[in-house]
Amino acid sequence: MGLKTYEEYIESLRKLKPQHYIRGKKIHPLDDPELRMAADTVGFTYKAAFMDEYKDLFRTRSDLTGEEINVFTHIPKNTDEMYNWCKVMRISTAEAGCILRCVTNDLLRSIYVTTYEMDKKYGTDYHQRFREYLRYYQKEDLYGITGMTDAGGTRALPPGKQPDPDAFVRVVEKRSDGIVIRGAKGPVAIAPCHEIIVVPTRGLREGESDYAVVCAVPADAPGVKIVVRPRAVDPSPPINLKTSASEGMVFLDDVFVPWDRVFMCGEYDFAYRLVDLFTIFHRHTCGAACKRGFYDLLCGALICAAEANGLDPFRVGHIRDKLIDLFALGETSWAHAVAAVYEGYVTEPGVFIPAPIHANLAKLHQTRTVQEAYRILMDVASGMPVSVPTYEDYENPELKSYVEKYLKRNPEMPTEYTLKIIWLIENLLLSPWAARNLILAVHGGGHDQASRVMFLRHVDWDRLKKLALRRANISA
Ligand SMILES: Cc1cc2nc3c(=O)[nH]c(=O)nc-3n(C[C@H](O)[C@H](O)[C@H](O)COP(=O)(O)OP(=O)(O)OC[C@H]3O[C@@H](n4cnc5c(N)ncnc54)[C@H](O)[C@@H]3O)c2cc1C
């Protein structure tokens, strides 16, 4: 198959029977309206592969199956494919919101490289196993979630020294037919999904080999409990920003995983390599390319808000300046996305690695600028997004005439136009989804300090020092 339609994706989720909890109740994820919105957000990636406008970007050919596949299951192998991925991310965020499916593409790439390198060192067969799994993943056009972040226990101690050994996911039993794992993952982005890919969250030391586990678990495998907190926009106004991002925790209560789904088991010295690669990939995807799409939408909203308020955004000096400031934030993200592609390189197993410095700079940039972007839009949009009557109020005949009269701003625009713009901005800035995006900018892809540490690893500081010494005419 290789490509699922949106309808086939929803149907395939419906067939699963995950232990899914929301607000204390066990429920099929598609039966909760907010989680269903999250499924629809991911669903954009399936729809886009069949849209005339986007299908050339969202489809590619698999070198494993020979079939056309969705770009979200593909491993970019060269500059062109990586650049295409950036465009896909930009479009996805602008059109559908935080797309949620991207993170596991980043993870699949990391596992692809790490399994290859482990086999080379230890003569294991993880890479071949993983390629088989990836073939299945591509053929079925699956959506897996990324189970990297562990519950983690006290931050002062590494996995092997935690008072509770289950604070990090670990192998509790090795059997002839597979392994049994225990622990919890979270925070994790969780829209209704087919698979959970479990990987270590940090580098590991000798004595911590039980924590060195990479495997793929079906979302409805026995022992898996998924507890989700969806954060949606207000779905009631008749606007097209209908999106929800859901995060939560995955409890793995002695879950059996057959060997053909195990891609690391005990090789603790490769945990850091996997995490390092993932953070480069994800900071590039989420910190750089995706943010351009988000800022594109915020810029458009700013223009519309000024016009709805009766002000020309290109003639009123301070609004024009604010628009340019906002635009520059997005373009800086994009500059990192593109620079990372053109300064990236291809690894031995053939996976493209975006330049680590730009990926991490993009992450630091977004951590600091999403709040600033919100501030600029809040300034121009006025305080009305906090007070705007709801769509239901607007539709109430007792209120409609008041809303029509007092929400009219620009005499050349119908009130309903103004209302739609304010509802859009209310959702972009004030919804639970909007608040969640602020913490995503800080912690998604790792916290601030994790990015800074990467500079110590990836920058050739010695070269810079030698340059200064040479210019000072001091021999090293
Ligand atoms: C919206 C969102 C979506 C996410 N999606 C996913 C996902 O899909 N999959 C996934 O696996 N993860 C996901 N994450 C998790 C994310 O990667 C983590 O939140 C992030 O890596 C930080 O880890 P933490 O939350 O455990 O914070 P912590 O590691 O607890 O960090 C909190 C603070 O403590 C500091 N700190 C921690 N340890 C130490 C120490 N030993 N010494 C000094 N300071 C320390 C940190 O620098 C930071 O300032 C998501 C997070 C968010 C917010």
The ligand as an SDF file (V2000), in Angstrom:
LIG
                    3D

 53 58  0  0  0  0  0  0  0  0999 V2000
    4.7470   20.0700   24.2200 C   0  0  0  0  0  0  0  0  0  0  0  0
    5.7830   19.0260   24.4820 C   0  0  0  0  0  0  0  0  0  0  0  0
    5.8510   17.9050   23.6520 C   0  0  0  0  0  0  0  0  0  0  0  0
    6.7780   16.8880   23.9220 C   0  0  0  0  0  0  0  0  0  0  0  0
    6.7930   15.7840   23.1050 N   0  0  0  0  0  0  0  0  0  0  0  0
    7.6160   14.7580   23.4270 C   0  0  0  0  0  0  0  0  0  0  0  0
    7.5860   13.5530   22.6650 C   0  0  0  0  0  0  0  0  0  0  0  0
    6.8250   13.4230   21.7170 O   0  0  0  0  0  0  0  0  0  0  0  0
    8.3900   12.5420   23.0320 N   0  0  0  0  0  0  0  0  0  0  0  0
    9.2530   12.6520   24.0850 C   0  0  0  0  0  0  0  0  0  0  0  0
    9.9520   11.6790   24.3600 O   0  0  0  0  0  0  0  0  0  0  0  0
    9.3310   13.7940   24.8020 N   0  0  0  0  0  0  0  0  0  0  0  0
    8.5290   14.8300   24.5210 C   0  0  0  0  0  0  0  0  0  0  0  0
    8.5590   15.9790   25.2570 N   0  0  0  0  0  0  0  0  0  0  0  0
    9.4190   16.0330   26.4190 C   0  0  0  0  0  0  0  0  0  0  0  0
   10.5980   16.9720   26.2900 C   0  0  0  0  0  0  0  0  0  0  0  0
   11.5700   16.4450   25.4130 O   0  0  0  0  0  0  0  0  0  0  0  0
   11.1190   17.1780   27.7130 C   0  0  0  0  0  0  0  0  0  0  0  0
   10.1140   17.8950   28.4150 O   0  0  0  0  0  0  0  0  0  0  0  0
   12.4330   17.9090   27.7490 C   0  0  0  0  0  0  0  0  0  0  0  0
   13.4530   17.1130   27.1940 O   0  0  0  0  0  0  0  0  0  0  0  0
   12.8220   18.2590   29.1980 C   0  0  0  0  0  0  0  0  0  0  0  0
   12.8200   17.0990   29.9920 O   0  0  0  0  0  0  0  0  0  0  0  0
   11.9750   17.1080   31.3310 P   0  0  0  0  0  0  0  0  0  0  0  0
   10.6010   17.5520   31.0230 O   0  0  0  0  0  0  0  0  0  0  0  0
   12.1430   15.7860   31.9840 O   0  0  0  0  0  0  0  0  0  0  0  0
   12.6380   18.2660   32.1660 O   0  0  0  0  0  0  0  0  0  0  0  0
   13.8540   18.1620   33.1780 P   0  0  0  0  0  0  0  0  0  0  0  0
   14.9360   17.3150   32.6020 O   0  0  0  0  0  0  0  0  0  0  0  0
   13.3210   17.7900   34.4960 O   0  0  0  0  0  0  0  0  0  0  0  0
   14.3690   19.6670   33.1930 O   0  0  0  0  0  0  0  0  0  0  0  0
   13.7950   20.6860   34.0490 C   0  0  0  0  0  0  0  0  0  0  0  0
   14.9040   21.6450   34.4560 C   0  0  0  0  0  0  0  0  0  0  0  0
   15.8230   20.9610   35.3070 O   0  0  0  0  0  0  0  0  0  0  0  0
   17.1530   21.0910   34.8060 C   0  0  0  0  0  0  0  0  0  0  0  0
   17.8730   19.8490   35.1070 N   0  0  0  0  0  0  0  0  0  0  0  0
   17.4620   18.5760   34.8550 C   0  0  0  0  0  0  0  0  0  0  0  0
   18.3800   17.6900   35.2980 N   0  0  0  0  0  0  0  0  0  0  0  0
   19.3930   18.4170   35.8310 C   0  0  0  0  0  0  0  0  0  0  0  0
   20.6220   18.0740   36.4710 C   0  0  0  0  0  0  0  0  0  0  0  0
   21.0120   16.8120   36.6480 N   0  0  0  0  0  0  0  0  0  0  0  0
   21.4240   19.0820   36.8680 N   0  0  0  0  0  0  0  0  0  0  0  0
   21.0550   20.3740   36.6920 C   0  0  0  0  0  0  0  0  0  0  0  0
   19.8880   20.7560   36.1110 N   0  0  0  0  0  0  0  0  0  0  0  0
   19.0690   19.7920   35.6960 C   0  0  0  0  0  0  0  0  0  0  0  0
   16.9910   21.3470   33.3080 C   0  0  0  0  0  0  0  0  0  0  0  0
   18.1120   22.0460   32.7480 O   0  0  0  0  0  0  0  0  0  0  0  0
   15.7290   22.1930   33.2840 C   0  0  0  0  0  0  0  0  0  0  0  0
   16.0430   23.5450   33.5260 O   0  0  0  0  0  0  0  0  0  0  0  0
    7.6600   17.0100   25.0110 C   0  0  0  0  0  0  0  0  0  0  0  0
    7.6030   18.1480   25.8290 C   0  0  0  0  0  0  0  0  0  0  0  0
    6.6800   19.1430   25.5810 C   0  0  0  0  0  0  0  0  0  0  0  0
    6.6280   20.3370   26.4890 C   0  0  0  0  0  0  0  0  0  0  0  0
  1  2  1  0
  2  3  1  0
  2 52  2  0
  3  4  2  0
  4  5  1  0
  4 50  1  0
  5  6  2  0
  6  7  1  0
  6 13  1  0
  7  8  2  0
  7  9  1  0
  9 10  1  0
 10 11  2  0
 10 12  1  0
 12 13  2  0
 13 14  1  0
 14 15  1  0
 14 50  1  0
 15 16  1  0
 16 17  1  0
 16 18  1  0
 18 19  1  0
 18 20  1  0
 20 21  1  0
 20 22  1  0
 22 23  1  0
 23 24  1  0
 24 25  2  0
 24 26  1  0
 24 27  1  0
 27 28  1  0
 28 29  2  0
 28 30  1  0
 28 31  1  0
 31 32  1  0
 32 33  1  0
 33 34  1  0
 33 48  1  0
 34 35  1  0
 35 36  1  0
 35 46  1  0
 36 37  1  0
 36 45  1  0
 37 38  2  0
 38 39  1  0
 39 40  1  0
 39 45  2  0
 40 41  1  0
 40 42  2  0
 42 43  1  0
 43 44  2  0
 44 45  1  0
 46 47  1  0
 46 48  1  0
 48 49  1  0
 50 51  2  0
 51 52  1  0
 52 53  1  0
M  END
$$$$
